[in-house]
Amino acid sequence: MFYSASNRQLDMSAKYGNNDSLRQCKTKQATEKIYTLQLALTEFRSNFELPVIQITMSRGRTIEQKRELVSIITKESARILKTRNENIRILIYEVEGENWADAGVLGLDMKKR
């Protein structure tokens, strides 16, 4: 069957009634699409602008200590930056004592003192 724009309009008119109803339907659909695009853009912007906090510390902290640390840093960072907790990303890097030094002495050697 040949399906033209006029056939589609007749189908839409049959479904939604007169032309005013059809216009309202099209306006509502357009508004919903714009709203969806705005939400997608907002989500993209918030993901793009995520604060990323990097913590470098020596190995040896417990999971409980790390949980408390990231919880407090997340809450306070979100408050200060006026954003949601979900937008805060924290990366923890643990360094072995042989891979850092203070005042020219390896961390590994400091433990021996």
DRENPA-3360 file (N, C-alpha, C; in nm, 2 decimals, always signed):
BEGIN
1 = MFYSASNR = +0.08/-0.12/+0.00/+0.00/+0.00/+0.00/+0.09/+0.12/+0.00 ~ +0.05/+0.22/-0.08/+0.12/+0.35/-0.09/+0.08/+0.43/+0.04 ~ +0.18/+0.47/+0.11/+0.15/+0.55/+0.24/+0.21/+0.69/+0.23 ~ +0.13/+0.78/+0.21/+0.18/+0.92/+0.19/+0.16/+1.00/+0.32 ~ +0.21/+1.12/+0.31/+0.19/+1.21/+0.43/+0.05/+1.24/+0.45 ~ -0.03/+1.25/+0.35/-0.18/+1.28/+0.36/-0.25/+1.16/+0.43 ~ -0.21/+1.04/+0.39/-0.26/+0.92/+0.46/-0.23/+0.92/+0.61 ~ -0.10/+0.96/+0.64/-0.06/+0.97/+0.77/-0.14/+1.07/+0.85;
9 = QLDMSAKY = -0.16/+1.18/+0.79/-0.24/+1.29/+0.85/-0.39/+1.24/+0.88 ~ -0.44/+1.17/+0.78/-0.58/+1.11/+0.80/-0.58/+1.01/+0.91 ~ -0.47/+0.93/+0.92/-0.46/+0.84/+1.03/-0.45/+0.91/+1.16 ~ -0.37/+1.01/+1.17/-0.35/+1.09/+1.29/-0.48/+1.16/+1.33 ~ -0.55/+1.21/+1.23/-0.68/+1.28/+1.25/-0.78/+1.19/+1.31 ~ -0.78/+1.07/+1.25/-0.88/+0.96/+1.30/-0.85/+0.93/+1.44 ~ -0.72/+0.92/+1.47/-0.68/+0.88/+1.61/-0.70/+0.99/+1.71 ~ -0.67/+1.12/+1.67/-0.67/+1.23/+1.77/-0.78/+1.33/+1.74;
17 = GNNDSLRQ = -0.87/+1.30/+1.65/-0.98/+1.39/+1.62/-0.94/+1.51/+1.53 ~ -1.00/+1.62/+1.55/-0.98/+1.74/+1.46/-0.84/+1.79/+1.45 ~ -0.81/+1.89/+1.37/-0.68/+1.94/+1.35/-0.62/+2.00/+1.48 ~ -0.71/+2.06/+1.56/-0.65/+2.12/+1.68/-0.60/+2.01/+1.77 ~ -0.66/+1.90/+1.78/-0.61/+1.79/+1.86/-0.48/+1.74/+1.80 ~ -0.48/+1.73/+1.67/-0.35/+1.69/+1.60/-0.24/+1.78/+1.63 ~ -0.26/+1.91/+1.63/-0.16/+2.01/+1.66/-0.11/+2.00/+1.80 ~ -0.21/+1.98/+1.89/-0.17/+1.96/+2.03/-0.09/+1.84/+2.05;
25 = CKTKQATE = -0.12/+1.73/+1.98/-0.04/+1.61/+1.99/+0.10/+1.63/+1.94 ~ +0.11/+1.69/+1.83/+0.24/+1.72/+1.77/+0.32/+1.81/+1.86 ~ +0.26/+1.91/+1.92/+0.32/+2.01/+2.01/+0.37/+1.93/+2.13 ~ +0.29/+1.85/+2.18/+0.33/+1.77/+2.30/+0.44/+1.68/+2.27 ~ +0.44/+1.61/+2.16/+0.55/+1.53/+2.12/+0.68/+1.60/+2.10 ~ +0.67/+1.72/+2.04/+0.79/+1.81/+2.02/+0.84/+1.85/+2.15 ~ +0.75/+1.89/+2.24/+0.79/+1.93/+2.38/+0.86/+1.82/+2.45 ~ +0.81/+1.70/+2.44/+0.87/+1.59/+2.51/+1.01/+1.56/+2.45;
33 = KIYTLQLA = +1.03/+1.57/+2.32/+1.16/+1.55/+2.26/+1.26/+1.65/+2.31 ~ +1.21/+1.78/+2.31/+1.30/+1.89/+2.36/+1.34/+1.86/+2.50 ~ +1.25/+1.82/+2.59/+1.27/+1.80/+2.73/+1.37/+1.68/+2.74 ~ +1.35/+1.58/+2.66/+1.45/+1.46/+2.66/+1.59/+1.50/+2.62 ~ +1.60/+1.59/+2.52/+1.73/+1.64/+2.48/+1.79/+1.72/+2.59 ~ +1.71/+1.81/+2.66/+1.76/+1.89/+2.76/+1.82/+1.80/+2.88 ~ +1.74/+1.70/+2.91/+1.79/+1.61/+3.02/+1.92/+1.54/+2.98 ~ +1.93/+1.49/+2.85/+2.05/+1.43/+2.80/+2.17/+1.52/+2.81;
41 = LTEFRSNF = +2.14/+1.65/+2.77/+2.25/+1.75/+2.77/+2.30/+1.78/+2.91 ~ +2.20/+1.79/+3.00/+2.23/+1.82/+3.14/+2.31/+1.70/+3.20 ~ +2.27/+1.58/+3.17/+2.35/+1.46/+3.21/+2.49/+1.46/+3.15 ~ +2.50/+1.49/+3.02/+2.63/+1.50/+2.96/+2.72/+1.60/+3.03 ~ +2.66/+1.72/+3.05/+2.74/+1.83/+3.11/+2.79/+1.79/+3.25 ~ +2.69/+1.73/+3.33/+2.73/+1.69/+3.47/+2.84/+1.58/+3.47 ~ +2.83/+1.49/+3.37/+2.93/+1.38/+3.36/+3.06/+1.44/+3.31 ~ +3.06/+1.54/+3.23/+3.18/+1.59/+3.17/+3.25/+1.68/+3.27;
49 = ELPVIQIT = +3.18/+1.74/+3.36/+3.23/+1.83/+3.46/+3.25/+1.77/+3.60 ~ +3.26/+1.63/+3.60/+3.27/+1.57/+3.73/+3.40/+1.61/+3.80 ~ +3.39/+1.65/+3.93/+3.51/+1.66/+4.00/+3.58/+1.53/+4.03 ~ +3.70/+1.52/+4.00/+3.78/+1.39/+4.02/+3.88/+1.42/+4.13 ~ +3.88/+1.36/+4.24/+3.97/+1.38/+4.35/+4.06/+1.26/+4.36 ~ +4.19/+1.28/+4.35/+4.29/+1.17/+4.36/+4.36/+1.18/+4.49 ~ +4.36/+1.06/+4.56/+4.43/+1.05/+4.69/+4.54/+0.95/+4.67 ~ +4.66/+0.99/+4.70/+4.78/+0.90/+4.70/+4.82/+0.89/+4.84;
57 = MSRGRTIE = +4.83/+0.76/+4.89/+4.87/+0.73/+5.02/+4.95/+0.60/+5.03 ~ +5.02/+0.58/+5.14/+5.09/+0.46/+5.15/+5.00/+0.34/+5.18 ~ +5.03/+0.23/+5.13/+4.95/+0.11/+5.15/+4.94/+0.08/+5.30 ~ +4.82/+0.02/+5.34/+4.81/-0.03/+5.47/+4.68/+0.01/+5.54 ~ +4.61/+0.10/+5.48/+4.48/+0.15/+5.55/+4.38/+0.04/+5.53 ~ +4.28/+0.03/+5.62/+4.18/-0.07/+5.62/+4.07/-0.03/+5.52 ~ +3.98/-0.12/+5.48/+3.87/-0.08/+5.40/+3.78/+0.01/+5.47 ~ +3.76/-0.01/+5.60/+3.67/+0.08/+5.68/+3.73/+0.22/+5.68;
65 = QKRELVSI = +3.86/+0.23/+5.70/+3.92/+0.37/+5.69/+3.90/+0.44/+5.56 ~ +3.91/+0.36/+5.45/+3.89/+0.42/+5.32/+3.75/+0.45/+5.30 ~ +3.65/+0.37/+5.34/+3.51/+0.40/+5.33/+3.48/+0.53/+5.40 ~ +3.53/+0.55/+5.52/+3.50/+0.67/+5.60/+3.56/+0.79/+5.53 ~ +3.69/+0.78/+5.48/+3.76/+0.88/+5.41/+3.68/+0.93/+5.29 ~ +3.64/+0.84/+5.20/+3.57/+0.88/+5.08/+3.43/+0.93/+5.11 ~ +3.37/+0.88/+5.21/+3.24/+0.93/+5.25/+3.24/+1.08/+5.29 ~ +3.34/+1.11/+5.38/+3.35/+1.25/+5.42/+3.40/+1.34/+5.31;
73 = ITKESARI = +3.49/+1.30/+5.24/+3.54/+1.38/+5.13/+3.43/+1.41/+5.02 ~ +3.36/+1.30/+4.99/+3.25/+1.32/+4.90/+3.14/+1.42/+4.95 ~ +3.10/+1.40/+5.07/+2.99/+1.49/+5.13/+3.04/+1.64/+5.13 ~ +3.16/+1.66/+5.18/+3.21/+1.80/+5.19/+3.25/+1.86/+5.06 ~ +3.30/+1.78/+4.96/+3.33/+1.83/+4.83/+3.20/+1.87/+4.76 ~ +3.10/+1.79/+4.77/+2.97/+1.82/+4.71/+2.91/+1.94/+4.77 ~ +2.92/+1.96/+4.90/+2.86/+2.08/+4.97/+2.94/+2.20/+4.92 ~ +3.07/+2.20/+4.92/+3.15/+2.31/+4.88/+3.13/+2.35/+4.73;
81 = LKTRNENI = +3.13/+2.25/+4.65/+3.11/+2.27/+4.50/+2.97/+2.28/+4.45 ~ +2.88/+2.27/+4.55/+2.73/+2.28/+4.52/+2.69/+2.19/+4.41 ~ +2.72/+2.06/+4.43/+2.68/+1.96/+4.34/+2.63/+1.84/+4.42 ~ +2.58/+1.74/+4.35/+2.53/+1.62/+4.41/+2.65/+1.52/+4.45 ~ +2.63/+1.44/+4.55/+2.73/+1.34/+4.58/+2.76/+1.25/+4.47 ~ +2.66/+1.22/+4.38/+2.68/+1.13/+4.27/+2.78/+1.19/+4.17 ~ +2.81/+1.32/+4.17/+2.90/+1.38/+4.08/+3.04/+1.38/+4.12 ~ +3.07/+1.33/+4.24/+3.20/+1.33/+4.29/+3.27/+1.20/+4.27;
89 = RILIYEVE = +3.38/+1.20/+4.21/+3.46/+1.08/+4.18/+3.59/+1.08/+4.26 ~ +3.62/+0.97/+4.33/+3.75/+0.97/+4.41/+3.83/+0.85/+4.36 ~ +3.95/+0.87/+4.34/+4.05/+0.76/+4.30/+4.15/+0.76/+4.41 ~ +4.17/+0.64/+4.46/+4.27/+0.61/+4.56/+4.39/+0.54/+4.50 ~ +4.51/+0.59/+4.52/+4.63/+0.53/+4.47/+4.71/+0.49/+4.59 ~ +4.74/+0.36/+4.61/+4.82/+0.32/+4.72/+4.96/+0.29/+4.67 ~ +5.06/+0.34/+4.75/+5.20/+0.33/+4.71/+5.27/+0.25/+4.81 ~ +5.35/+0.16/+4.76/+5.43/+0.07/+4.84/+5.55/+0.16/+4.90;
97 = GENWADAG = +5.60/+0.13/+5.01/+5.71/+0.20/+5.08/+5.83/+0.21/+4.99 ~ +5.85/+0.12/+4.90/+5.97/+0.12/+4.82/+5.96/+0.22/+4.70 ~ +5.84/+0.28/+4.69/+5.81/+0.37/+4.57/+5.79/+0.51/+4.61 ~ +5.82/+0.55/+4.73/+5.82/+0.69/+4.77/+5.93/+0.72/+4.87 ~ +5.96/+0.85/+4.88/+6.07/+0.89/+4.97/+6.04/+1.02/+5.04 ~ +6.09/+1.04/+5.15/+6.08/+1.17/+5.22/+6.22/+1.21/+5.27 ~ +6.26/+1.32/+5.24/+6.39/+1.38/+5.27/+6.50/+1.29/+5.23 ~ +6.48/+1.23/+5.11/+6.59/+1.14/+5.06/+6.60/+1.00/+5.11;
105 = VLGLDMKK = +6.50/+0.96/+5.19/+6.50/+0.83/+5.25/+6.37/+0.76/+5.20 ~ +6.39/+0.64/+5.14/+6.28/+0.56/+5.10/+6.18/+0.53/+5.22 ~ +6.05/+0.52/+5.19/+5.96/+0.49/+5.29/+5.98/+0.35/+5.35 ~ +6.03/+0.26/+5.27/+6.06/+0.13/+5.32/+6.17/+0.13/+5.42 ~ +6.27/+0.22/+5.40/+6.38/+0.23/+5.50/+6.34/+0.31/+5.63 ~ +6.24/+0.39/+5.62/+6.19/+0.47/+5.73/+6.13/+0.38/+5.83 ~ +6.06/+0.27/+5.79/+6.00/+0.18/+5.88/+6.10/+0.10/+5.96 ~ +6.22/+0.09/+5.91/+6.32/+0.01/+5.98/+6.38/+0.09/+6.10;
113 = R = +6.37/+0.22/+6.10/+6.43/+0.31/+6.20/+6.36/+0.29/+6.33;
% end
